[in-house]
Amino acid sequence: RYQRRVRGVKVKVIAGEAFGVRSPVYTRTPTSYLHFTLEPGASLNQPTEPDWNFFVYTLQGRALFGPKQRAVEAHHTVVFERGDLLQIKALEEGASFVVIGGKPLNEPVVQYGPFVMNTREQIQEAFIDFQLGRNGFEKAAQWMREREGRD
């Protein structure tokens, strides 16, 4: 199993490593994706890679973040500076959140709608592929109909 519980803190290691547990998932660029669950009052002090970007997305409960102990509720994002220690303390109802980080690629980024690529030309290619239903978009026409059927 790729999870561990230590002093009221449970981690599921989806990618990367935490509490001595390493994920079997290979990522092309160094990446960390950790799902933490903290019991009420439990604390996490997790070091981060000094040259990586990290953020936390809160799923449930409330917790105090960083040295200033800022209270954050579920469904919010907390962005950390490079090299920050992840200091998180769960409040009375406990907390669940994901920590996602990685080494910056230092590549150009171009975004248009849901498409994110490196160049404007790649965006145009992706848009044409989507319209023509090719290169991973073969069943795109059914996506909307399936979703509409669920509402």
C-alpha positions as a Python dict, from the first residue, in 0.01 Angstrom:
ca = {
    (1, 'R'): (0, 0, 0),
    (2, 'Y'): (108, 351, -69),
    (3, 'Q'): (-20, 517, 245),
    (4, 'R'): (96, 565, 601),
    (5, 'R'): (-50, 703, 924),
    (6, 'V'): (171, 892, 1169),
    (7, 'R'): (45, 1078, 1481),
    (8, 'G'): (-303, 1158, 1348),
    (9, 'V'): (-184, 1228, 994),
    (10, 'K'): (-265, 987, 712),
    (11, 'V'): (-103, 1027, 370),
    (12, 'K'): (-185, 854, 42),
    (13, 'V'): (114, 890, -187),
    (14, 'I'): (-21, 921, -541),
    (15, 'A'): (304, 1055, -690),
    (16, 'G'): (630, 1139, -519),
    (17, 'E'): (723, 1053, -162),
    (18, 'A'): (610, 1126, 195),
    (19, 'F'): (675, 968, 537),
    (20, 'G'): (918, 723, 377),
    (21, 'V'): (658, 594, 129),
    (22, 'R'): (735, 630, -242),
    (23, 'S'): (470, 603, -512),
    (24, 'P'): (522, 348, -790),
    (25, 'V'): (389, 607, -1036),
    (26, 'Y'): (656, 732, -1275),
    (27, 'T'): (626, 1095, -1378),
    (28, 'R'): (825, 1235, -1668),
    (29, 'T'): (916, 1543, -1467),
    (30, 'P'): (961, 1539, -1089),
    (31, 'T'): (612, 1565, -938),
    (32, 'S'): (448, 1525, -599),
    (33, 'Y'): (78, 1448, -549),
    (34, 'L'): (-10, 1366, -187),
    (35, 'H'): (-352, 1325, -24),
    (36, 'F'): (-340, 1405, 348),
    (37, 'T'): (-611, 1348, 609),
    (38, 'L'): (-553, 1506, 951),
    (39, 'E'): (-746, 1412, 1262),
    (40, 'P'): (-874, 1705, 1473),
    (41, 'G'): (-577, 1892, 1623),
    (42, 'A'): (-315, 1696, 1425),
    (43, 'S'): (-27, 1885, 1265),
    (44, 'L'): (179, 1835, 952),
    (45, 'N'): (526, 1982, 905),
    (46, 'Q'): (631, 1856, 563),
    (47, 'P'): (948, 1986, 396),
    (48, 'T'): (927, 2069, 24),
    (49, 'E'): (1184, 2063, -251),
    (50, 'P'): (1358, 2404, -254),
    (51, 'D'): (1320, 2462, -628),
    (52, 'W'): (965, 2327, -675),
    (53, 'N'): (628, 2501, -689),
    (54, 'F'): (364, 2370, -447),
    (55, 'F'): (0, 2431, -372),
    (56, 'V'): (-263, 2276, -146),
    (57, 'Y'): (-626, 2225, -238),
    (58, 'T'): (-848, 2172, 66),
    (59, 'L'): (-1115, 1901, 33),
    (60, 'Q'): (-1284, 1882, 375),
    (61, 'G'): (-1271, 2047, 714),
    (62, 'R'): (-1067, 2348, 824),
    (63, 'A'): (-699, 2393, 896),
    (64, 'L'): (-441, 2655, 985),
    (65, 'F'): (-175, 2711, 719),
    (66, 'G'): (178, 2847, 733),
    (67, 'P'): (365, 3028, 1008),
    (68, 'K'): (89, 3292, 1026),
    (69, 'Q'): (-166, 3014, 1097),
    (70, 'R'): (-419, 3139, 841),
    (71, 'A'): (-751, 2949, 871),
    (72, 'V'): (-863, 2792, 543),
    (73, 'E'): (-1190, 2607, 479),
    (74, 'A'): (-1269, 2333, 229),
    (75, 'H'): (-1256, 2403, -145),
    (76, 'H'): (-981, 2664, -134),
    (77, 'T'): (-628, 2674, -275),
    (78, 'V'): (-319, 2776, -78),
    (79, 'V'): (-6, 2851, -280),
    (80, 'F'): (331, 2811, -111),
    (81, 'E'): (659, 2982, -194),
    (82, 'R'): (948, 2771, -318),
    (83, 'G'): (1123, 2600, -29),
    (84, 'D'): (844, 2668, 223),
    (85, 'L'): (781, 2417, 497),
    (86, 'L'): (422, 2293, 469),
    (87, 'Q'): (293, 2382, 817),
    (88, 'I'): (-67, 2272, 854),
    (89, 'K'): (-275, 2213, 1167),
    (90, 'A'): (-627, 2068, 1153),
    (91, 'L'): (-898, 2241, 1351),
    (92, 'E'): (-1181, 2077, 1547),
    (93, 'E'): (-1337, 1886, 1255),
    (94, 'G'): (-1008, 1763, 1107),
    (95, 'A'): (-902, 1829, 749),
    (96, 'S'): (-842, 1658, 417),
    (97, 'F'): (-640, 1813, 136),
    (98, 'V'): (-411, 1737, -155),
    (99, 'V'): (-60, 1873, -187),
    (100, 'I'): (51, 1906, -548),
    (101, 'G'): (393, 2021, -654),
    (102, 'G'): (659, 1987, -914),
    (103, 'K'): (976, 2115, -1062),
    (104, 'P'): (907, 2411, -1292),
    (105, 'L'): (956, 2328, -1658),
    (106, 'N'): (1056, 2684, -1751),
    (107, 'E'): (877, 2652, -2083),
    (108, 'P'): (645, 2898, -2251),
    (109, 'V'): (276, 2846, -2179),
    (110, 'V'): (-7, 2936, -2414),
    (111, 'Q'): (-369, 2881, -2305),
    (112, 'Y'): (-687, 2908, -2506),
    (113, 'G'): (-1011, 2776, -2355),
    (114, 'P'): (-937, 2429, -2214),
    (115, 'F'): (-622, 2390, -2425),
    (116, 'V'): (-278, 2453, -2276),
    (117, 'M'): (28, 2411, -2496),
    (118, 'N'): (369, 2572, -2553),
    (119, 'T'): (300, 2769, -2872),
    (120, 'R'): (10, 2935, -3048),
    (121, 'E'): (59, 2692, -3337),
    (122, 'Q'): (17, 2393, -3101),
    (123, 'I'): (-304, 2548, -2966),
    (124, 'Q'): (-439, 2582, -3320),
    (125, 'E'): (-342, 2220, -3392),
    (126, 'A'): (-515, 2098, -3076),
    (127, 'F'): (-827, 2297, -3160),
    (128, 'I'): (-839, 2149, -3513),
    (129, 'D'): (-782, 1798, -3370),
    (130, 'F'): (-1072, 1855, -3133),
    (131, 'Q'): (-1300, 1977, -3414),
    (132, 'L'): (-1205, 1684, -3639),
    (133, 'G'): (-1220, 1425, -3359),
    (134, 'R'): (-862, 1298, -3384),
    (135, 'N'): (-550, 1256, -3166),
    (136, 'G'): (-734, 1169, -2846),
    (137, 'F'): (-1058, 1346, -2931),
    (138, 'E'): (-1210, 1058, -3129),
    (139, 'K'): (-1512, 1031, -2898),
    (140, 'A'): (-1538, 1401, -2812),
    (141, 'A'): (-1877, 1435, -2981),
    (142, 'Q'): (-2027, 1192, -2727),
    (143, 'W'): (-1876, 1368, -2425),
    (144, 'M'): (-2135, 1643, -2416),
    (145, 'R'): (-2427, 1409, -2481),
    (146, 'E'): (-2318, 1177, -2201),
    (147, 'R'): (-2281, 1467, -1961),
    (148, 'E'): (-2615, 1618, -2061),
    (149, 'G'): (-2782, 1283, -1990),
    (150, 'R'): (-2663, 1293, -1628),
    (151, 'D'): (-2808, 1634, -1541),
}
